[in-house]
Amino acid sequence: MDPDTFRREAHRLADWIADYLAGSRKYPVLSRVRPGDIAHALPTAPPAAGESFDAIFADFERVLLPGITHWNHPGFFAYFAITGSGPGVLGEFLSAALNVQAMLWRTSPAATELEEVVLSWLRQLIGLPPAFEGVIYDTASMSTLHALAAAREVAVPAVRAKGLAGRAGVPRLRVYCSDQTHSSIDKAVLLLGLGQESLRKIPSDDEFRMRVDALASAIREDRADGWLPIAAVATVGTTSSTSVDPVAEIGEICRRESMWLHVDAAYAGVAAMVPGYEAILRGAEQADSLVVNPHKWLFTPFDLSAFYCRRMDAVRSAFSLTPEYLKTVEAAPVRNLMDTGIQLGRRFRALKLWMVMRHFGVDGLRARLGEHMRLARLFASWVDESEEFERLAPVPFSVVCFRAVRKGLDEAAIERLNERLLETVNQDGEIFISHTKLHGRFALRLAIGNLHTTDADVARAWELLQARARRF
Ligand SMILES: *Cc1c(COP(=O)(O)O)cnc(C)c1O
């Protein structure tokens, strides 16, 4: 692409993106295509001759755009609502242009050092001590995988050299989490060769927090049965209801039992920067590792997960491995990011987070997180006042779990009613919400996290839910 064409098309894209970010409201939030529609609308083989960007972009709008579910839509309330904010999008654009691989310090000193600086900024904001070293991965799933790999490295002698299978003298390993924990913990134990049976899910209390007494007795029982407990995962902001596990108490048990404590704060960790919310990470300062996702609730385009570890040496001893062609000598000791993870090449992700943090400033970030929590409390208050709906969990952050109810309906009928309600409101195209199960009960879930979401959007969601529910 010659420079003039690039300039022209980049300007056009900039205009398109500016309109999109300001006006995504005009699209149905949940894509209406059926399975196969997009694939069938595209040629089965690549073009033999190059095509103009005009033609390519026309197809983006005509074919692909209808197949987009608009995560940047102010009516997106499903899963965890997110925002790819302007400064974050610009950071991605620039990062793609530079196209650096920050595997070694010398392959882009700025990428390595900016990552250290922005992760230190974020660490201070959420109140973790300097003993935590940070590294950026793509997702929380990857961060947790590295945490548990480090736990395995520390607990099993010579696991790096000898692995696990077929070894005498290595008992079966146990990892603990609650029954509310994210599936990424299951996937991590699968990948680390511990097997799914190694993960013991501790029951949660009536506010969906891990029961510490049940954890303690599970560990006792497992030790008696010959298991070796190696780690516990505490969650701050569980995926279903955003409950907060008693991290400090779980941490005490981990210290006593010489187990690794990993804190999964993928969604809610950022809330610790909001005045009055510091306590949500109480006890996390004692953890071995913690993950928080700026791509979830800090206005940074997907993907960017921040992994903090007090024992990054354990991550290094699990993963660092330098082939001859990557050996370097610098004027002073440097950090090579390829040593703290499984990936060799890595994108310059820190750039977008740096732009986001500078654009909003600390006060701006705090104000917006606080606003999202205010909107969630507002919605929860409407649910609480209503005779036709009930709330199913506390609202510590920006997610509300609730359901429609009717006098005289049994549990199964209430579940069917809510399944149909979910289906119908999502078909309307103005809002998109998702669901979960909380201790067996089907719950609708409204999550606020988009910068464009206003009081009016939340009120509209409530109006639609009530109107649709009354039709059944
Ligand atoms: C979203 C979420 C994850 C997974 O995040 P990815 O970055 O998509 O891997 C893990 N844990 C919790 C608590 C989450 O909310």
The ligand as an ORCA input file, in Angstrom:
! r2SCAN-3c Opt
* xyz 0 1
  C     -13.581    -12.637     32.715
  C     -12.972    -13.406     33.787
  C     -11.946    -14.316     33.539
  C     -11.468    -14.638     32.150
  O     -10.936    -13.549     31.498
  P     -10.162    -13.696     30.124
  O      -9.287    -12.493     30.118
  O     -11.191    -13.677     29.050
  O      -9.397    -14.964     30.142
  C     -11.391    -14.972     34.599
  N     -11.814    -14.753     35.851
  C     -12.797    -13.900     36.137
  C     -13.235    -13.701     37.552
  C     -13.411    -13.197     35.117
  O     -14.404    -12.343     35.405
*
